[in-house]
């Protein structure tokens, strides 16, 4: 079986990962003749490729980090292979949202320090009905169910984040430069809002758009004006790029209780300088992580290769 690598720009490491998982007798080729599958990222699948593959063609696979289109009439499945390194960013954003909502850092710190309430400090043997609830006297924590998440940017990572938050029963808002088709909005379970309205309505504001250099860029896109529009009970989540946020304005908003907190994995300068005022704010309501949101690339390449082979096995059996 032959797999046409239609895009020579696909990373060599990705190709190596696919080659390492190929069953015996399967080949990666650079000519379409008799190909059972076409793999691409940013090169369109043309009628000439499809014609050359002929009746052997079983599958077209696109890396979803690219922009490739299928511009030929085909009657075979077209699958998009997700980059799990990027999906890891969505998972990290959700983790920050959950940790802030449940005051996880406080819970862990007080539990490890055995800081129990005096009236709940005596151990008892538990069963289904008898137990000691909330030994530390945690106040004002909540679930995500029914809360509103506002996603700024709804590309691959934004959509992956939306899919995961939807499972918690959250209301999902989004904004970006170009609004999606209403049918796609319904499919994704999201509602469009202008930026100011999204900021005002959301309990969690999560950034998923790209940083663009000046002129006409979005440096400090979320600044004092935008933070002032957020609820005092709301949290800002940034797993995109640090320069999207005016850190001085964010520090001021946190110091004055203008917003409830923040979960940050990216910063204007990385590593975060030792004199950054964010360190003094770090704790229960301000969680700082060292730009580790994405999953390891080697894992992502292996997962993509595995999914490609699995799709080919399936189509070959049907």
HELIX and SHEET records of a PDB file:
HELIX    1   1 UNK A   12  UNK A   21  1                                  10    
HELIX    2   2 UNK A   47  UNK A   53  1                                   7    
HELIX    3   3 UNK A   54  UNK A   56  5                                   3    
HELIX    4   4 UNK A   84  UNK A  101  1                                  18    
HELIX    5   5 UNK A  104  UNK A  112  1                                   9    
HELIX    6   6 UNK A  118  UNK A  120  5                                   3    
HELIX    7   7 UNK A  156  UNK A  166  1                                  11    
HELIX    8   8 UNK A  182  UNK A  188  1                                   7    
HELIX    9   9 UNK A  195  UNK A  201  1                                   7    
HELIX   10  10 UNK A  224  UNK A  229  1                                   6    
HELIX   11  11 UNK A  242  UNK A  244  5                                   3    
HELIX   12  12 UNK A  247  UNK A  255  1                                   9    
HELIX   13  13 UNK A  278  UNK A  281  1                                   4    
HELIX   14  14 UNK A  297  UNK A  317  1                                  21    
SHEET    1   A 5 UNK A  27  UNK A  29  0                                        
SHEET    2   A 5 UNK A   2  UNK A   5  1                                        
SHEET    3   A 5 UNK A  37  UNK A  40  1                                        
SHEET    4   A 5 UNK A  59  UNK A  63  1                                        
SHEET    5   A 5 UNK A  77  UNK A  81  1                                        
SHEET    1   B 7 UNK A 191  UNK A 192  0                                        
SHEET    2   B 7 UNK A 171  UNK A 175  1                                        
SHEET    3   B 7 UNK A 148  UNK A 152  1                                        
SHEET    4   B 7 UNK A 204  UNK A 207  1                                        
SHEET    5   B 7 UNK A 235  UNK A 238  1                                        
SHEET    6   B 7 UNK A 261  UNK A 264  1                                        
SHEET    7   B 7 UNK A 286  UNK A 288  1                                        
END                                                                             
